[in-house]
Amino acid sequence: YVAAFFAGKKTYLMESFYRDQRKKTGILMDGEQPHGGSWNYDAENRKPWPAKQPIPSAWTFSHDLRALDAELDEVGLPKWGRSAAEAFPWPLDRTEALEVWNFFIEHLLPSFGPYQDALVDDAPFLYHARISFALNTKMLTPLELLESVEAAYRAGRVSLSSAEGFIRQVMGWREYVRGIYWAQMPEYATLNALAHHQAMPDWFYTGKTKMRCVSQAIHQSLQHSYAHHIQRLMVTGNIALLLGLDPDSVDAWYLGIYLDAIEWVEMPNTRGMSQFADGGILGSKPYVSSGAYIHKMSNHCRGCAYSVQDKDGPNSCPFNALYWEFHHRHRERLAQNPRIGMVYRTWDRFTPERQHALLERAAWLHEHVEEL
C-alpha cells in the first residue's frame, strides 16, 4: 500500500497519506468518517509543561553490556558520548519492549497528547513512549501499537487527543517517511536544495554551548542516545538549518547519535523534515523558528546566557537574528511559498535600520559559531 501511494508522485502530502491509512486500517474511524469528527487534534496537543507538574518516571532496565563494549573498543569503532554499557537502559528483546510499552499505555499515554511538544530542563523523557528503538528494530510492530492505543481510548482510559496524537506519529509520520525513503532513494541521499555547506560546530559533539536549549538537547542525546521529536526538529535541527550546516554532516550526526536512527527513518526526517535539503519533497516549508517558539514551549530560556527578548543585541538569543537572516538569504527560493509569505511581509515592514541590525548580528553569529 505504501509503495502504491507514493508511485509516480514528485511531491507528497502527509495529511493525505495519513487519512488514507486511517481509512485502510479503520483505526479511529466511524465508517468513512474520523471518529470524533476531526482528523487532527494538534491544536490540543501543544501545551508547555506546567511549572509545578512533577516529572513522570520512565521504565528502564540495567543491562550489563561491558563485555560487548570492550569488543567494540578492540576493533577500534569510533564513539562519542556515553555508552552506558554498565547499565544499558533500553529493552533488548520483545518481552522487555512490551514492558516499556505497557508502562506507557498505563501511566504516560493519558497525558502524552497535551505535552508531547514540551521541553523541560533535565527531563529527557516526560510522557514519551520511548519505544522507537524497539519499533525500528522490530521488537514491536506498528499495527499492534496502534490497535493498543485505540483500545485504550475506546475503554475510556485516554483522551481522543492523546490517542490521535500518538497514532498520527506512527501511522502518519513514521510510515510516511518510510514511503519517501523507498520512493526517492538513492538520489535522496545527495540532495542539498539550499546549498548549505557549513561545517558542524564542535559543540554538536560536546554540548558545550551557551545556548541552553541546544546544550540541554545535545547533552541529553550524548547521555541517553535519545531526544524527542521537538528537540530533534525545533532545537538541534532548527539551529543546524539556520546556520546553514551541510546536510551530509547533519545526516551523519543524527544517524550516529540516536539509538533509534536507522537510515530509512532517519534520513527523510533529517534531510527532508529538519533541513529542507530535499527542497520540499517531504514537507511544504522549512521548519525554523526564532527563540520565541522555544521560549513558549520550554523553561530553557529562564536559565540561558542569552536573552530571548533581545532581538539583535550582543546578548540576544542567536535563534532570533539567524531566523530572519535565513529567510533573507533564501528569499528567492522561499518568498513565493504561501505558507511563509507572512514572514516576508513582516520583514518588509521592518525599518532598514532594524533589518541591518538583524543581519549584522547574524553575520557575527556565523563568524563566531564555535563561540556560541
SERO-4910 file (N, C-alpha, C, O; in steps of 0.05 Angstrom, whole numbers):
BEGIN
 pado doro    nc1    nc2    nc3   cac1   cac2   cac3    cc1    cc2    cc3    oc1    oc2    oc3
  Tyr    A     16    -24      0      0      0      0     17     25      0     11     44    -15
  Val    A     38     26     17     55     49     18     68     54     -9     68     77    -19
  Ala    A     79     33    -22     91     36    -48     71     46    -69     78     63    -85
  Ala    A     47     36    -68     27     45    -87     20     74    -84     16     88   -103
  Phe    A     18     83    -59     11    111    -53     32    130    -64     26    151    -75
  Phe    A     58    122    -62     80    140    -70     88    137    -99    103    154   -109
  Ala    A     78    116   -113     87    111   -140     80    134   -159     57    143   -160
  Gly    A    100    144   -174     95    164   -195     92    192   -185     87    210   -202
  Lys    A     93    197   -159     90    224   -149    117    238   -145    136    225   -138
  Lys    A    118    265   -150    142    280   -145    140    295   -119    161    300   -106
  Thr    A    117    302   -110    113    314    -84     90    300    -70     73    287    -82
  Tyr    A     90    302    -43     72    286    -28     60    304     -5     70    325      1
  Leu    A     38    294      6     26    308     28     20    288     50      5    269     47
  Met    A     33    291     73     29    272     95      0    269    103     -9    247    109
  Glu    A    -14    291    104    -42    290    113    -59    272     96    -75    257    106
  Ser    A    -54    273     70    -69    255     51    -62    226     57    -79    209     57
  Phe    A    -36    221     61    -27    194     66    -39    184     93    -49    162     94
  Tyr    A    -39    201    113    -49    194    140    -79    187    139    -87    167    150
  Arg    A    -94    203    125   -123    198    123   -128    172    108   -146    157    115
  Asp    A   -113    167     87   -116    142     72   -110    118     90   -123     97     89
  Gln    A    -89    121    107    -82     99    125   -104     94    146   -110     71    152
  Arg    A   -115    116    156   -137    113    175   -160     98    163   -172     79    175
  Lys    A   -167    105    139   -189     91    125   -183     62    120   -200     44    122
  Lys    A   -158     57    112   -150     30    105   -151     12    129   -160    -11    128
  Thr    A   -141     22    152   -140      5    176   -165      6    193   -171    -12    208
  Gly    A   -181     27    189   -205     30    206   -200     41    233   -218     42    250
  Ile    A   -175     48    239   -168     58    266   -178     86    270   -174    104    254
  Leu    A   -192     90    293   -206    115    300   -224    125    277   -224    148    271
  Met    A   -238    106    266   -257    113    244   -286    104    252   -289     84    266
  Asp    A   -305    119    243   -333    112    244   -343    110    215   -352    130    204
  Gly    A   -341     86    204   -347     84    176   -325     98    160   -302     92    162
  Glu    A   -334    117    143   -315    132    126   -307    158    140   -291    173    128
  Gln    A   -317    164    163   -311    189    177   -293    185    201   -295    164    214
  Pro    A   -277    205    207   -259    202    230   -275    203    256   -293    219    259
  His    A   -269    185    274   -283    185    300   -278    212    314   -256    222    315
  Gly    A   -300    223    324   -298    249    338   -303    272    319   -305    295    329
  Gly    A   -303    267    293   -309    288    274   -285    303    263   -288    321    246
  Ser    A   -261    297    272   -237    311    263   -215    291    258   -212    272    273
  Trp    A   -198    297    238   -175    280    232   -151    287    250   -133    271    254
  Asn    A   -152    311    262   -127    322    273   -134    338    299   -151    355    299
  Tyr    A   -119    331    320   -123    345    345    -98    359    355    -93    363    379
  Asp    A    -81    367    335    -56    381    341    -61    406    359    -44    412    376
  Ala    A    -82    420    354    -87    445    368    -89    440    398    -84    458    414
  Glu    A    -97    416    406   -100    410    435    -74    398    447    -72    393    471
  Asn    A    -54    394    429    -30    379    437     -5    397    436     16    387    428
  Arg    A     -7    422    443     16    440    441     20    456    467     27    479    466
  Lys    A     16    443    489     18    457    514     46    456    526     59    435    524
  Pro    A     56    478    537     82    477    551     78    462    577     56    459    587
  Trp    A    100    454    589     99    439    614     92    457    637    104    478    641
  Pro    A     71    450    653     64    467    676     87    469    696    100    449    702
  Ala    A     91    492    707    114    497    725    115    478    749    137    469    757
  Lys    A     92    471    760     92    454    784     85    425    778     82    409    797
  Gln    A     84    417    753     78    390    746    102    372    752    124    377    742
  Pro    A     99    350    767    121    332    772    130    317    747    113    312    729
  Ile    A    155    311    745    166    297    722    160    267    726    167    255    746
  Pro    A    146    254    706    140    226    710    165    208    707    185    216    695
  Ser    A    164    185    719    186    166    718    185    151    691    164    151    678
  Ala    A    207    139    684    208    123    659    214     94    667    227     88    687
  Trp    A    205     75    650    210     47    654    237     40    640    238     40    616
  Thr    A    257     34    656    283     29    645    294      3    655    283    -10    673
  Phe    A    317     -6    643    330    -31    650    359    -25    659    367     -1    659
  Ser    A    373    -45    666    401    -42    675    417    -66    665    425    -83    681
  His    A    421    -67    639    436    -89    627    466    -85    629    476    -62    624
  Asp    A    481   -105    636    510   -103    636    521   -111    609    522   -135    602
  Leu    A    529    -91    593    539    -97    566    569    -89    564    579    -82    542
  Arg    A    583    -90    586    611    -82    586    628   -100    568    648    -91    556
  Ala    A    622   -126    567    637   -144    550    634   -137    521    654   -136    506
  Leu    A    610   -130    512    605   -122    485    619    -95    479    630    -91    458
  Asp    A    618    -77    499    631    -51    495    661    -55    492    674    -41    476
  Ala    A    673    -73    507    702    -78    504    708    -89    477    729    -83    465
  Glu    A    691   -107    466    696   -117    439    695    -95    418    711    -95    399
  Leu    A    677    -76    421    676    -53    403    701    -36    405    711    -26    384
  Asp    A    711    -33    429    736    -18    432    760    -33    419    777    -20    407
  Glu    A    760    -59    421    781    -75    409    783    -72    379    805    -72    368
  Val    A    760    -70    366    761    -67    336    764    -38    328    764    -32    304
  Gly    A    766    -19    348    771      9    341    747     24    331    751     43    316
  Leu    A    723     16    339    700     30    330    699     58    343    699     60    367
  Pro    A    699     79    327    698    106    339    672    112    353    651    104    343
  Lys    A    674    125    376    650    130    392    652    158    403    673    169    407
  Trp    A    628    170    410    628    193    426    603    192    443    584    177    437
  Gly    A    602    208    465    580    206    483    585    183    503    607    173    506
  Arg    A    564    176    517    565    156    538    553    129    529    531    129    518
  Ser    A    568    107    532    558     82    522    538     70    541    521     54    532
  Ala    A    539     76    567    520     65    587    523     34    588    503     21    595
  Ala    A    546     24    581    550     -5    580    546    -19    607    538    -42    608
  Glu    A    552     -5    628    550    -17    654    521    -20    664    515    -36    681
  Ala    A    503     -4    652    474     -5    659    458      4    636    444     24    637
  Phe    A    459    -11    614    444     -3    590    414     -3    595    403    -23    603
  Pro    A    401     20    590    374     23    600    352     15    580    328     17    587
  Trp    A    359      6    556    339      2    536    331    -28    534    347    -45    541
  Pro    A    308    -34    523    299    -62    520    317    -77    500    326    -66    480
  Leu    A    321   -103    506    338   -119    488    322   -142    474    333   -155    457
  Asp    A    297   -145    482    280   -166    468    251   -157    470    244   -137    481
  Arg    A    234   -173    457    206   -166    455    193   -165    483    176   -147    488
  Thr    A    199   -183    500    187   -183    527    193   -156    541    175   -144    553
  Glu    A    217   -147    540    224   -122    553    212    -98    539    203    -79    551
  Ala    A    210   -100    512    198    -78    497    168    -76    504    158    -53    506
  Leu    A    155    -98    509    127    -97    517    124    -86    545    103    -73    551
  Glu    A    143    -90    562    142    -78    589    143    -48    587    127    -34    600
  Val    A    160    -37    570    162     -8    565    135      2    554    125     22    562
  Trp    A    125    -13    534    100     -5    521     76     -5    540     61     14    541
  Asn    A     74    -26    556     51    -28    574     53     -6    596     32      4    605
  Phe    A     77      1    604     80     23    623     71     49    611     58     65    624
  Phe    A     77     53    585     68     77    571     38     79    570     26     99    576
  Ile    A     25     57    562     -4     57    559    -17     63    586    -37     78    587
  Glu    A     -7     51    607    -20     53    633    -14     80    646    -32     91    659
  His    A     10     90    644     18    113    661     24    138    646     22    160    658
  Leu    A     31    137    621     41    160    606     22    170    584     19    194    581
  Leu    A     10    152    569     -7    159    547    -30    178    555    -36    196    540
  Pro    A    -42    175    579    -64    194    586    -56    223    585    -73    240    581
  Ser    A    -30    229    590    -21    257    589     -3    262    566      8    285    564
  Phe    A      1    243    548     20    246    526     13    269    507     29    286    501
  Gly    A    -12    269    498    -20    288    477    -15    317    484      0    330    469
  Pro    A    -26    328    505    -22    357    511      7    365    513     13    388    506
  Tyr    A     24    348    523     52    356    529     73    343    511     96    342    518
  Gln    A     64    333    488     83    319    471    104    337    459    125    328    450
  Asp    A     99    364    457    118    383    446    133    398    467    150    415    460
  Ala    A    129    392    492    141    408    514    171    401    517    180    379    511
  Leu    A    186    422    526    214    419    531    220    428    559    211    450    568
  Val    A    234    412    575    239    417    603    268    412    610    279    391    602
  Asp    A    279    430    626    307    426    635    310    399    649    295    391    666
  Asp    A    331    384    641    340    360    654    318    339    656    317    324    676
  Ala    A    300    339    637    278    319    637    275    308    608    258    318    593
  Pro    A    290    288    601    291    280    573    267    264    563    262    264    539
  Phe    A    251    252    581    231    232    572    202    242    575    186    237    557
  Leu    A    196    256    596    169    266    601    148    244    597    151    222    608
  Tyr    A    128    248    580    107    228    575    112    212    549     93    199    540
  His    A    135    213    539    141    199    513    144    169    518    152    160    539
  Ala    A    137    154    497    135    125    500    163    112    500    166     91    513
  Arg    A    183    124    487    210    112    486    210     84    474    225     67    483
  Ile    A    194     80    453    193     54    441    203     55    412    201     35    398
  Ser    A    214     77    403    223     79    375    246     60    369    247     48    347
  Phe    A    264     56    388    285     36    384    274      8    381    281     -6    362
  Ala    A    256      0    399    244    -26    397    227    -29    371    226    -50    359
  Leu    A    214     -8    364    197     -9    340    214    -11    315    208    -26    297
  Asn    A    235      5    313    252      6    289    270    -19    286    279    -25    265
  Thr    A    273    -34    308    288    -59    307    269    -83    307    278   -106    311
  Lys    A    244    -78    304    223    -99    300    218   -116    324    208   -139    322
  Met    A    224   -106    348    215   -120    372    184   -116    375    171   -133    386
  Leu    A    175    -94    365    146    -88    365    137    -81    337    154    -74    320
  Thr    A    111    -84    331    101    -77    305     83    -53    306     69    -49    326
  Pro    A     83    -36    285     66    -12    286     37    -18    291     24     -4    307
  Leu    A     26    -38    278     -3    -42    279    -11    -51    307    -32    -42    317
  Glu    A      5    -67    321     -3    -75    348     -3    -51    367    -20    -50    385
  Leu    A     15    -32    363     15     -8    380     -9      9    374    -22     19    392
  Leu    A    -15     13    349    -38     29    341    -64     18    352    -81     32    363
  Glu    A    -68     -9    350    -92    -22    360    -93    -20    390   -115    -17    402
  Ser    A    -70    -21    403    -69    -19    432    -78      9    442    -92     12    461
  Val    A    -69     29    427    -76     57    434   -106     61    430   -119     74    446
  Glu    A   -116     52    407   -145     55    402   -161     41    423   -181     51    432
  Ala    A   -152     17    431   -167      2    452   -167     18    478   -188     18    492
  Ala    A   -145     30    485   -144     46    510   -163     70    508   -176     76    528
  Tyr    A   -165     82    485   -184    104    481   -213     94    483   -229    105    498
  Arg    A   -219     72    469   -247     61    469   -255     53    497   -279     53    503
  Ala    A   -236     45    513   -242     37    541   -244     61    560   -249     57    584
  Gly    A   -240     84    550   -243    108    566   -219    115    583   -221    130    602
  Arg    A   -196    103    577   -172    107    593   -155    131    585   -139    141    600
  Val    A   -158    139    560   -143    162    550   -161    180    533   -182    171    523
  Ser    A   -154    205    530   -169    224    514   -166    218    484   -146    205    476
  Leu    A   -184    228    468   -182    225    439   -158    240    429   -144    230    410
  Ser    A   -152    264    440   -129    279    430   -102    265    436    -84    265    419
  Ser    A   -100    252    459    -75    236    464    -73    212    446    -52    206    435
  Ala    A    -96    198    442    -95    174    425    -89    182    396    -71    170    384
  Glu    A   -102    202    386    -98    210    358    -69    222    355    -57    217    334
  Gly    A    -59    236    375    -32    247    373    -11    226    370      7    229    355
  Phe    A    -14    204    385      5    182    383      1    167    356     21    161    342
  Ile    A    -24    162    349    -29    147    324    -19    163    300     -8    151    282
  Arg    A    -21    189    300    -11    206    279     20    203    277     31    202    255
  Gln    A     34    202    299     63    199    299     72    174    285     91    174    269
  Val    A     58    152    291     66    126    280     53    120    253     68    116    233
  Met    A     27    121    251     13    115    226     19    136    205     21    131    181
  Gly    A     20    161    215     25    184    196     54    187    190     64    178    169
  Trp    A     69    200    208     97    208    202    115    184    197    130    184    177
  Arg    A    115    164    214    134    142    211    130    128    185    150    123    171
  Glu    A    106    120    178    101    106    154    105    124    129    113    115    108
  Tyr    A     99    150    132    102    169    111    132    172    103    138    171     80
  Val    A    149    175    123    178    178    116    189    152    105    208    152     89
  Arg    A    178    129    113    186    103    101    180    103     71    197     95     55
  Gly    A    156    113     64    149    115     36    167    134     21    175    128     -2
  Ile    A    173    157     32    191    176     20    218    164     14    229    167     -8
  Tyr    A    229    150     34    255    138     31    256    119      7    273    121    -10
  Trp    A    238    100      7    239     80    -14    231     90    -41    239     79    -62
  Ala    A    215    112    -42    208    124    -68    230    141    -79    232    144   -104
  Gln    A    246    153    -62    265    173    -71    295    165    -71    311    178    -84
  Met    A    301    144    -57    329    135    -57    337    122    -84    320    111    -98
  Pro    A    363    123    -91    386    134    -76    391    164    -79    408    175    -65
  Glu    A    377    177    -97    382    205   -102    378    222    -77    391    243    -74
  Tyr    A    359    214    -61    351    230    -37    375    235    -19    377    256     -7
  Ala    A    394    217    -18    417    219      0    436    241     -9    454    248      6
  Thr    A    433    251    -34    452    271    -44    440    299    -45    454    318    -52
  Leu    A    414    302    -37    401    328    -41    411    349    -22    415    344      2
  Asn    A    414    373    -32    422    396    -16    411    421    -30    425    438    -40
  Ala    A    384    423    -29    370    443    -45    377    472    -37    376    490    -54
  Leu    A    385    476    -12    391    503     -3    421    509     -5    430    531      3
  Ala    A    436    491    -16    465    494    -19    479    502      7    494    521      8
  His    A    473    487     28    486    492     54    511    475     56    511    451     50
  His    A    533    488     64    559    474     64    575    480     89    599    472     90
  Gln    A    564    493    109    579    500    133    586    474    149    570    456    151
  Ala    A    609    475    161    618    452    178    603    451    204    594    472    214
  Met    A    600    427    215    587    424    241    605    436    263    629    430    264
  Pro    A    594    453    280    609    463    303    617    441    322    603    421    324
  Asp    A    639    444    336    648    424    354    627    418    376    625    396    386
  Trp    A    612    439    384    593    435    406    571    416    400    556    407    418
  Phe    A    567    409    374    548    388    368    557    361    380    541    343    384
  Tyr    A    583    358    385    594    333    395    601    334    425    609    314    437
  Thr    A    598    358    437    604    361    466    581    372    482    580    368    506
  Gly    A    563    387    469    542    401    483    551    426    496    536    439    511
  Lys    A    577    434    492    588    458    506    581    483    490    598    494    476
  Thr    A    557    492    493    547    517    481    531    532    502    519    521    519
  Lys    A    532    559    500    517    576    519    487    576    512    471    585    529
  Met    A    479    567    489    450    565    483    439    542    499    444    518    494
  Arg    A    423    549    519    415    528    538    398    507    526    401    483    532
  Cys    A    379    514    508    362    494    496    379    474    479    373    450    480
  Val    A    399    484    465    416    467    449    433    450    466    437    426    461
  Ser    A    445    462    487    462    447    506    446    424    519    456    402    521
  Gln    A    421    431    527    405    410    540    399    387    521    402    364    529
  Ala    A    392    393    496    385    372    477    409    355    470    407    331    468
  Ile    A    433    368    466    456    353    459    467    337    482    474    313    478
  His    A    469    349    505    478    334    529    460    309    534    470    287    539
  Gln    A    435    313    531    416    291    535    420    269    514    419    245    520
  Ser    A    425    278    489    429    259    468    455    243    472    456    219    467
  Leu    A    476    256    481    501    243    487    498    224    511    512    203    512
  Gln    A    482    231    530    478    215    554    460    191    550    465    169    559
  His    A    438    195    535    417    175    533    413    164    504    397    146    500
  Ser    A    427    175    485    422    168    457    393    172    449    382    157    433
  Tyr    A    381    193    461    352    197    457    346    227    458    358    242    474
  Ala    A    327    236    442    314    262    444    287    259    431    284    244    411
  His    A    267    273    441    241    270    428    239    288    403    257    303    397
  His    A    217    286    389    215    297    362    219    327    361    231    338    342
  Ile    A    209    342    381    212    371    381    240    379    386    250    399    375
  Gln    A    254    365    403    282    371    408    298    367    382    316    383    375
  Arg    A    292    346    368    307    340    343    300    359    321    317    367    305
  Leu    A    275    367    319    266    385    297    270    414    303    281    429    287
  Met    A    261    423    327    260    452    332    282    463    350    283    486    356
  Val    A    300    445    358    324    455    373    349    448    357    360    466    344
  Thr    A    358    423    357    383    417    343    379    420    312    397    431    299
  Gly    A    357    411    302    352    414    273    349    443    265    358    451    244
  Asn    A    335    457    282    330    486    277    356    501    275    360    516    256
  Ile    A    373    498    295    398    513    295    416    505    272    431    521    261
  Ala    A    416    479    265    432    469    243    423    482    217    440    490    200
  Leu    A    397    483    213    386    495    188    392    525    187    400    535    166
  Leu    A    388    539    209    392    568    210    422    575    204    428    595    192
  Leu    A    440    558    214    468    562    210    478    554    182    500    560    175
  Gly    A    461    539    168    469    530    141    489    507    141    507    506    124
  Leu    A    486    489    161    504    467    163    500    447    140    477    444    130
  Asp    A    521    434    131    520    416    109    501    392    116    506    380    137
  Pro    A    481    387    100    462    365    108    475    338    109    465    320    123
  Asp    A    497    334     94    512    308     97    522    304    126    520    283    137
  Ser    A    533    326    137    543    325    164    521    322    185    523    308    204
  Val    A    499    337    180    476    335    198    464    307    197    458    296    218
  Asp    A    462    296    173    453    268    170    470    249    186    460    232    200
  Ala    A    496    252    183    515    233    197    512    236    227    514    217    242
  Trp    A    508    261    237    505    265    266    480    251    276    482    237    296
  Tyr    A    457    256    264    433    243    273    434    212    271    425    198    289
  Leu    A    446    202    250    448    174    247    467    161    268    463    139    277
  Gly    A    487    177    276    507    166    295    499    169    324    508    154    341
  Ile    A    483    189    330    479    195    358    454    182    371    453    178    395
  Tyr    A    434    175    354    409    165    366    406    134    362    411    123    341
  Leu    A    399    122    384    396     93    385    375     83    364    378     61    354
  Asp    A    355     99    359    333     90    342    338     98    312    321     93    295
  Ala    A    361    109    306    366    121    279    375     99    260    398     92    258
  Ile    A    356     88    246    361     70    223    356     87    198    338    104    197
  Glu    A    372     83    177    374    103    156    347    109    143    341    132    137
  Trp    A    330     89    139    304     94    125    287    114    140    271    129    128
  Val    A    288    114    167    271    133    182    287    158    189    275    180    191
  Glu    A    313    156    193    329    179    200    333    198    177    329    223    180
  Met    A    340    188    153    347    206    131    324    224    122    329    249    119
  Pro    A    300    214    117    279    233    109    272    253    131    266    276    125
  Asn    A    273    244    156    267    263    178    289    284    179    282    308    184
  Thr    A    314    277    175    335    297    177    337    313    151    335    338    153
  Arg    A    342    301    129    347    315    104    322    329     93    323    349     80
  Gly    A    299    317     99    274    329     90    260    347    110    259    371    107
  Met    A    250    335    131    235    349    151    251    370    166    243    393    169
  Ser    A    275    363    174    291    381    191    307    401    174    307    425    181
  Gln    A    321    392    153    339    410    139    329    421    112    343    437    100
  Phe    A    306    412    104    294    422     78    314    418     55    312    433     35
  Ala    A    332    399     58    352    395     37    339    382     12    351    383     -9
  Asp    A    315    371     15    301    359     -8    285    379    -23    272    372    -43
  Gly    A    285    404    -14    271    425    -28    241    425    -26    228    440    -41
  Gly    A    230    408     -9    201    408     -5    188    382    -14    163    381    -16
  Ile    A    203    361    -19    191    335    -25    175    325     -2    152    316     -6
  Leu    A    186    325     22    173    313     45    155    334     59    132    327     65
  Gly    A    165    358     63    149    378     77    146    403     59    162    407     41
  Ser    A    126    419     65    119    441     47    134    467     54    132    486     39
  Lys    A    149    467     76    164    491     84    187    484    102    187    462    114
  Pro    A    207    501    105    228    496    125    217    500    153    202    519    158
  Tyr    A    225    482    171    216    484    199    238    498    214    256    486    225
  Val    A    235    525    215    253    542    231    237    560    249    213    564    243
  Ser    A    249    570    270    235    589    287    256    607    300    279    601    301
  Ser    A    246    629    310    262    646    327    262    634    355    251    612    360
  Gly    A    274    649    374    274    639    401    246    639    414    242    626    435
  Ala    A    227    653    402    201    656    414    187    629    417    174    624    437
  Tyr    A    189    611    397    176    585    399    188    569    421    174    556    437
  Ile    A    215    569    423    228    553    444    221    564    472    217    549    491
  His    A    219    591    474    211    604    499    183    595    507    177    590    530
  Lys    A    165    594    487    137    587    492    135    558    502    118    552    520
  Met    A    150    540    490    147    511    495    166    500    517    164    476    523
  Ser    A    183    517    528    203    506    547    208    524    570    198    547    572
  Asn    A    224    514    589    234    531    611    264    536    608    277    545    626
  His    A    275    529    584    303    532    579    313    561    580    334    567    591
  Cys    A    297    579    570    306    607    567    311    620    593    327    639    595
  Arg    A    297    611    614    300    623    640    328    622    651    337    641    664
  Gly    A    343    601    645    370    598    655    391    601    633    414    593    637
  Cys    A    384    613    610    402    616    588    420    640    590    412    660    602
  Ala    A    444    638    580    463    661    579    453    683    561    461    706    563
  Tyr    A    437    675    541    426    695    522    399    704    530    385    691    545
  Ser    A    391    727    519    364    738    524    346    733    501    351    743    479
  Val    A    324    718    505    306    713    483    290    737    476    280    740    454
  Gln    A    287    756    495    272    781    489    289    800    471    278    816    457
  Asp    A    315    798    473    333    815    457    335    804    429    342    780    425
  Lys    A    329    820    409    327    810    381    353    812    366    360    795    350
  Asp    A    369    833    371    393    837    355    417    847    370    438    854    358
  Gly    A    416    849    396    438    859    412    460    839    416    457    816    407
  Pro    A    482    846    428    505    828    432    499    804    450    513    784    449
  Asn    A    478    806    466    470    783    483    443    771    474    431    756    489
  Ser    A    435    777    450    409    767    440    410    737    434    431    727    427
  Cys    A    388    724    437    385    696    430    393    692    401    382    705    384
  Pro    A    413    674    396    421    670    368    399    662    349    400    669    325
  Phe    A    379    648    359    357    640    341    343    664    329    332    662    307
  Asn    A    342    687    343    326    709    334    337    721    308    323    722    288
  Ala    A    362    730    308    374    742    284    377    722    262    373    728    238
  Leu    A    386    698    269    390    677    249    364    670    234    365    663    211
  Tyr    A    342    671    248    316    665    236    310    684    213    303    676    191
  Trp    A    314    710    218    309    730    198    330    729    176    323    732    152
  Glu    A    355    725    183    376    723    162    372    699    144    378    701    120
  Phe    A    362    677    155    357    653    139    336    659    117    340    652     94
  His    A    315    673    125    294    679    105    304    700     85    298    699     61
  His    A    320    719     94    332    739     76    350    725     56    349    732     32
  Arg    A    367    707     66    386    693     49    373    676     27    383    674      5
  His    A    350    664     34    337    646     16    311    658      4    293    643     -4
  Arg    A    310    684      3    285    697     -6    277    688    -34    254    683    -40
  Glu    A    296    687    -52    289    680    -80    275    653    -82    258    649    -98
  Arg    A    283    634    -65    272    608    -66    246    606    -50    228    591    -58
  Leu    A    243    620    -28    222    616     -9    199    636    -10    177    631      0
  Ala    A    203    660    -22    184    681    -19    157    675    -31    136    686    -22
  Gln    A    156    657    -50    130    651    -63    116    628    -49     94    620    -57
  Asn    A    128    617    -28    115    595    -13     92    607      3     96    624     20
  Pro    A     67    599     -2     44    611     12     44    607     42     31    622     57
  Arg    A     58    586     51     58    581     80     76    599     96     74    601    120
  Ile    A     94    613     82    112    631     97    112    660     85    130    675     91
  Gly    A     92    666     69     90    693     58     89    714     80     99    736     76
  Met    A     76    708    102     74    728    123    101    735    135    105    758    144
  Val    A    120    717    135    147    723    144    159    745    128    171    764    139
  Tyr    A    156    743    102    168    764     85    153    790     86    165    812     84
  Arg    A    127    789     90    112    814     93    120    828    119    122    852    120
  Thr    A    125    812    140    135    824    165    162    836    161    168    858    170
  Trp    A    180    821    149    207    831    144    207    857    128    223    875    134
  Asp    A    190    859    108    189    883     91    178    907    106    183    930     98
  Arg    A    164    902    128    155    925    144    176    935    164    173    956    176
  Phe    A    196    919    169    218    928    186    232    953    174    234    955    149
  Thr    A    241    970    190    257    993    180    283    983    169    293    962    178
  Pro    A    296    998    151    322    990    142    342    987    164    360    969    164
  Glu    A    340   1004    185    358   1002    207    355    976    223    375    964    231
  Arg    A    330    967    226    325    942    241    335    919    224    347    900    235
  Gln    A    329    919    199    339    897    181    370    895    183    381    874    185
  His    A    383    918    181    412    919    182    422    908    209    441    892    209
  Ala    A    410    915    231    418    906    257    416    875    259    434    862    270
  Leu    A    394    864    249    390    835    250    410    821    232    421    801    241
  Leu    A    415    831    209    434    818    191    463    821    201    479    802    198
  Glu    A    469    843    214    495    846    226    500    827    249    521    815    251
  Arg    A    479    824    266    481    805    288    484    776    277    500    761    287
  Ala    A    469    769    256    471    743    245    498    738    233    509    716    235
  Ala    A    510    758    220    536    755    208    557    749    230    575    732    226
  Trp    A    554    763    253    573    758    275    569    729    285    589    716    291
  Leu    A    545    720    287    540    693    297    552    672    278    563    652    287
  His    A    549    676    252    561    658    233    592    657    235    604    636    234
  Glu    A    603    680    239    632    683    240    644    671    266    667    663    267
  His    A    627    671    287    637    662    314    621    638    323    616    635    347
  Val    A    614    620    305    596    598    311    608    580    333    592    569    349
  Glu    A    634    576    334    645    558    354    644    570    382    647    556    402
  Glu    A    639    597    384    637    610    410    609    611    421    605    620    444
  Leu    A    589    602    406    562    605    415    556    586    438    533    586    448
***
